[in-house]
Structure formats: structure tokens, C-alpha cells
Amino acid sequence: KTSAAKRANTQLTGEKDDYRALFNKLTVQMDEDAKDGKITQEESGGFHQLAQRLMEGLQSMQDLLEEKEFQLWEKEGLLEYQEERLVNTEDLETEMAAYINEMASQLLKRGKALPAGLADQPYFGGAKKAEEERRRFRP
């Protein structure tokens, strides 16, 4: 989205420059025509006002596109940050599961019973499988 907004902004800037060049050519031509009496000063002035409003509208559109491009850039950065935090959370979850498994193994080695429900949880005995799945699905 950010690159699309940037391309649109670049295209709009190019079009604005083209319009400004055309506007300048037509202004010179109309000024010459007004001096030669081919058109009236009112007609020339009306063109100048319309052309000026067009240029102001194009500038407003460009400003809006630049603002939207910046907002997209900020949101993209926020999404990258959230993705990084999610990956960190997944890593911590895996570490915690490994710790629980290690504690459960120590209890079993000492001949003690596991706390109620621990054997039913995905932690005990499932960490190796969960780690394999995580590695397989992670890009």
C-alpha cells in the first residue's frame, strides 16, 4: 500500500508539473492574444482564475496523498513491531513449555506424581512435536 501511494504521489507530481508548464504556455499565449486584441482582458482573466483553481486543487490532492502515504508508513511500522512482539511471545511460550516439561521430567524421575491435569496439558510430552510444527510452519 505504501509503495502504491508513493507511485500515485509521484505520478500526480509529474502531472502537476505538466499542467503547470501547459498553464504557463497558455498564459503567455493568452496575454499575447489580449495585447493583439484577439481576446478581451476579461476572458484572459477568467482563464487565469480557472487555471489557478485547478493548480490549487492538484496541490491539495498531492498534499493529501503525501499525508496518506505517511500514515500508511506509520501503520506499516506498527504492524512490523506487533509482528515482532508476537514472535517474541511465541518464543517465550515455547521456552515456558520446555521449562514445564523439564520440571515434569524431574518429578517423574524422583518418582513423584505430576500435578493434577499436567499430563493432560499439551506441555508434557508435546514440546518436541510442537517445536517441530513451529519450525515447519515458520517462514
PyMOL commands that set and color helices and strands:
alter all, ss='L'
color gray80, all
select helices_A, chain A and resi 2-36+41-109+127-137
alter helices_A, ss='H'
color red, helices_A
deselect
rebuild
show_as cartoon
